[in-house]
Amino acid sequence: MLNQNVARGVFLAAVALFFASNALRYPIGDLAHAGPGLFPLLICVPLLIIAGAIIWQARLSEAVSL
C-alpha cells in the first residue's frame, strides 16, 4: 500500500526537479547580475528541501493510505 504522504512528497520533488531542469536552460548569472534562470532555481531548491522533509517525515510516521 502506498503512503499518501510519500506520494505527495515525491510529486512535489518531481515538480521542483522539472522546473529546476528548465531553469538551467537559461543563463543563471550571479546575485549581482541575475539572469532569467536564477529566480526559478532559487524557488526550486527550497521546494526540494521541503519535499525531502515530507518524505522523511512520512517514512517515520504511520502510513496514511490512498
JOURNOR-V89443 format. One record per backbone hydrogen bond with DSSP energy under -1.0 kcal/mol. NH is the residue of the N-H (numbers start at 1). CO is the residue of the C=O. Records with the same first field share a line. If there is no record, write none. Layout:
BEGIN
NH=CO  CO
END
This chain:
BEGIN
4=64
7=3
8=4
9=5
10=6
11=7
12=8
13=9
14=10
15=11
16=12
17=13
18=14
19=15
20=16
21=17
22=18
23=19
24=20
26=23
30=33
35=28
37=27
38=35
41=37
42=38
43=39
44=40
45=41
47=43
48=44
49=45
50=46
51=47
52=48
53=49
54=50
55=51
56=52
57=53
58=54
59=55
60=56
61=57
END
